[in-house]
Amino acid sequence: MRLAKVERLWRGTLTLTAAALASRGLGLVYRLLLARYLGAEGLGLYQMVFPLYLTLVTIVAGGMPVAVSQLVAEGQADVRRLGRTALMLGGGLALPLTVGLMLLAGPIASLLYHNARLAPLLVLIAPAVVAVGLSAPLRGLYFGHQRMRVPAAAQVAEQVTRLGLLALLVVGSSWVWMPHGPPAAVLLIPLGEAASLLLMLGAFRRLRPGNAGRPRAAMRTLAGQLLRMGTPVTLGRLLSSAMALVEAAMIPRMLMASGMTPVAAVSFFGQLAGMVMPLVFFPSALSFALATNLVPAIAADQGAPDRQAAQMRRALSVTALWCFPVTGLLWVLGPRLNNVLFATHMDAGLFHPLVLGALAMNFSIVLAGGLRGLGRMTTPLYHDVVAAGLELAAILWLGSRPGLGPHVMVWAIAGGLGLAALLNAAAATRQFAAKPSLLAGAAASALAALPAVVLWPALIRHLSASLPEWQATALALVASAGLYWLGYRWLAGGRPRLG
């Protein structure tokens, strides 16, 4: 029985990871086309609207998948009744927010952004809030059963829809009747969410009732449980969305105060939020999948602290095995790759801090999932509040100083992510059993990745003396990967065990 649970955990994780990688790969292509379609200033306008949308989405859906999956894993409610209750709750929260955003788009654009051009974009993005509010509880039902194919397919369907429509916009950009610019790009968001929702609604109709022998709890009781369990998670994700919203409003203004022109400030923010950060955060596909699966897996092992600690330890080991080499790759090739993909010229001194911050974020995501599985819903929230407060303080204190603005922004973001990870790690070592060995699996991957990164400049310089650049880079990557794997096998004694 225990092996079956472990197999479900890792099978579900691999399914979600594959879907997330496919989705992020499509999303990277989408970003590439979007950057070239809109240009830096147009992408900056697009990115300024997106955080407000994410804030509203978090209100209606942030903690719903976690709460629903935990109730399903613990066997506390009939699945179909729980699903209907969660759908009513999500829709009831989303509909007034959507109508309010459409009616107040003008005042919001003027007061929050000081830019009236954003009002039509807010109206166009508003219907996506309802679609996400209905999709979130459906994802939670499948997460709780650790049956990930439907939400994985829905995630990919959203990206395929958006990418296909964006390609049509690019091809038809010269057609008179085709919509153009940021309004056309923003309209793709609700269309993609609608495709995802339709797929999951069709699967929900075929879902068989679970736990039918249990007493049928009233919908009001189920709604209260969902709100009580999901609110801390919602607040944590709302904080993240609110931070993105504050950054979208604050960073361009602070950059202008540091001496940049308005166009340069918006363009830098567009590159930072729309090009660099999606690239460096790409490895978090595995981390989000692990965190999603850890919540019901650890909750189902209540009363068995050794098994819970083993689940957490394996998750951290696999996170390290994936993230450290990818972080090394981004460190040595990320700036050049970003320039090739997005036609930007982001300096390596601005790129590297975000690479380190993204590495910390991956561990923070997995640690937070483990803590929530233990029922410590408010712990990651508290840590996020502390980290966000210090990040904002650094931006406000130093961000407007002449010549320092861009560097302050990237180091403040990276520092906030690193602090949240350290606080989550300290909490996990206190809460889980087998405390001394909880983080031991991550150390081997970190040490194994260091020689490959340190030796990269000498390796690429030696190979470039006798080979074309692309061949030298390819051989250097192969040699670095081999060096990492040999170092890991020597330090950890072989591959990580998943069972």
C-alpha positions, 0 to 999 in steps of 0.5 A, spaced: 500 500 500 505 504 501 509 503 495 502 504 491 502 511 494 509 513 492 508 510 485 502 515 485 505 521 488 511 520 483 507 518 477 502 524 478 508 529 479 511 526 472 505 527 469 504 534 472 511 536 470 511 533 463 505 538 462 508 544 465 514 543 461 510 542 455 506 548 457 512 552 459 515 551 452 509 553 449 509 559 453 516 561 452 515 560 444 508 565 446 513 570 449 518 570 444 512 571 439 509 576 443 515 580 445 516 581 437 509 582 436 508 588 441 515 590 442 518 592 449 513 598 450 507 594 448 509 588 452 511 593 458 503 595 457 501 588 457 505 586 463 502 592 467 495 589 466 497 582 468 499 583 475 492 586 477 489 580 473 493 575 477 491 578 484 483 577 482 485 570 480 488 569 486 482 571 490 477 567 487 482 561 486 488 561 490 487 556 495 481 552 492 485 547 489 489 545 495 483 545 500 479 541 495 485 536 494 486 535 501 479 534 503 479 529 497 485 525 500 482 525 507 476 522 504 471 527 508 466 528 502 462 526 496 467 528 490 461 530 486 457 534 492 464 537 494 465 539 486 459 542 486 460 546 492 466 549 490 464 551 483 458 555 486 463 558 491 468 560 486 463 562 481 460 566 486 466 570 488 469 571 481 462 574 478 462 580 482 469 581 481 469 581 473 463 585 473 466 590 478 473 590 473 469 592 467 465 597 470 471 601 474 476 600 468 477 607 467 478 609 474 483 604 476 487 605 470 487 612 472 488 612 479 493 605 479 497 606 473 496 613 471 495 611 464 488 611 461 491 607 455 490 601 460 482 601 461 480 597 455 486 592 456 482 591 463 475 590 460 478 585 455 482 581 461 476 581 466 472 575 463 478 570 464 477 571 472 470 567 471 473 562 467 479 561 472 474 561 478 470 555 475 477 551 473 480 551 480 476 547 484 476 542 478 483 541 478 483 540 486 478 534 485 483 531 480 489 533 485 486 530 491 485 523 487 492 524 484 489 523 477 493 528 474 491 527 466 485 532 466 488 538 469 495 537 465 491 536 459 487 542 460 494 546 462 497 544 455 490 546 452 490 553 454 497 554 452 496 551 445 490 556 444 493 562 446 499 560 442 495 558 436 491 565 436 497 569 437 500 566 431 494 568 427 495 575 429 502 575 427 501 572 420 495 577 419 498 583 422 497 586 415 490 585 415 485 591 416 480 587 420 485 583 424 485 586 431 492 589 433 497 591 439 496 590 446 488 589 446 489 583 441 494 580 446 490 581 452 484 578 449 488 571 448 488 570 456 480 569 457 480 565 450 485 560 453 482 560 460 475 558 456 479 552 453 482 549 459 475 550 463 471 547 457 476 541 457 475 540 465 468 541 465 467 535 460 471 531 464 467 532 471 461 530 468 464 523 467 467 523 474 464 517 478 462 519 485 467 518 491 466 516 498 459 515 497 458 511 504 459 517 508 454 522 511 452 527 506 455 534 509 451 540 507 453 545 502 454 550 507 458 546 511 463 544 505 463 551 503 466 553 510 471 548 510 473 550 503 474 557 506 477 555 512 483 551 509 484 555 503 484 562 506 491 562 508 494 559 501 489 564 498 492 570 502 499 567 501 498 567 493 494 574 493 501 577 497 505 574 491 500 577 486 499 584 490 507 584 490 507 583 482 502 589 482 506 593 486 512 592 482 508 594 476 506 600 478 512 602 483 518 599 479 517 604 472 516 610 477 522 608 481 526 607 475 524 614 472 526 617 479 533 614 478 534 618 471 531 613 466 526 616 461 519 614 461 520 609 455 526 606 457 523 605 464 517 601 461 521 598 456 526 595 462 520 593 466 517 589 460 524 586 459 524 584 466 517 581 467 516 579 460 522 576 458 528 575 463 523 572 469 519 567 465 526 564 462 529 564 469 523 561 472 522 555 467 525 550 472 519 551 477 515 546 473 518 541 477 517 544 483 510 546 482 508 539 480 512 536 487 508 541 491 501 540 488 502 532 489 506 533 496 499 536 499 495 530 499 500 525 499 503 528 506 496 529 508 494 522 507 500 520 511 497 523 518 500 519 524 506 517 520 511 522 521 517 518 518 513 517 512 512 524 511 519 526 512 521 521 507 516 524 502 519 531 504 526 528 503 525 525 496 522 531 494 527 536 496 533 531 493 529 531 486 528 538 486 536 539 487 537 534 482 533 538 477 534 545 479 542 546 480 544 543 473 539 548 470 541 554 474 548 552 472 546 552 465 542 559 466 548 562 469 553 561 464 548 561 458 542 565 460 544 572 458 546 570 451 540 565 451 535 571 453 538 576 448 537 570 442 530 569 444 527 575 446 532 580 442 534 584 448 541 586 451 540 585 459 547 585 462 549 579 465 550 583 472 542 584 472 541 577 469 545 573 475 541 575 481 535 573 478 538 566 477 540 565 484 533 568 486 529 563 482 533 557 485 531 559 492 524 560 489 524 552 487 526 550 494 521 555 497 515 552 493 517 545 495 518 546 502 511 550 502 507 544 499 510 540 505 508 544 510 501 545 508 501 538 507 502 538 515 496 542 516 501 548 517 497 553 512 499 559 515 507 558 516 509 559 508 504 565 508 508 569 514 514 567 511 512 571 504 510 577 508 516 578 511 520 577 505 516 581 501 516 587 506 524 587 506 524 587 498 519 593 498 523 596 503 529 595 499 526 598 493 523 604 496 530 606 500 535 605 494 531 604 487 531 611 486 538 613 487 541 615 480 545 609 476 543 604 481 535 603 479 536 597 475 541 593 480 536 595 486 530 592 483 533 585 481 537 584 487 531 586 491 527 581 488 532 575 488 533 577 496 526 576 497 526 570 494 532 567 498 529 569 504 523 566 504 526 559 502 531 560 508 525 561 512 521 555 509 527 551 510 528 553 517 520 551 519 521 544 515 527 542 519 523 544 526 516 540 523 518 534 520 521 528 523 528 526 521 531 533 522 538 532 521 537 529 514 532 533 511 536 537 507 542 532 506 540 530 499 540 537 496 547 538 498 550 533 493 547 536 487 549 543 489 556 541 490 556 537 484 554 543 480 559 547 482 565 545 478 562 545 472 560 552 473 567 554 475 570 550 469 566 553 464 570 559 462 576 555 461 573 550 458 569 554 453 575 558 451 579 552 450 574 549 445 573 555 442 580 556 440 579 550 435 572 549 433 566 554 431 562 557 437 556 553 436 560 546 436 564 549 442 558 550 446 555 544 445 561 540 447 562 544 453 555 543 455 556 535 454 562 535 458 559 539 464 553 535 464 558 529 465 562 532 470 556 534 474 553 527 473 560 524 475 560 528 481 553 527 483 554 519 483 560 520 487 557 525 493 550 521 493 552 514 491 548 514 485 541 516 483 535 518 488 531 513 490 523 515 489 520 509 492 
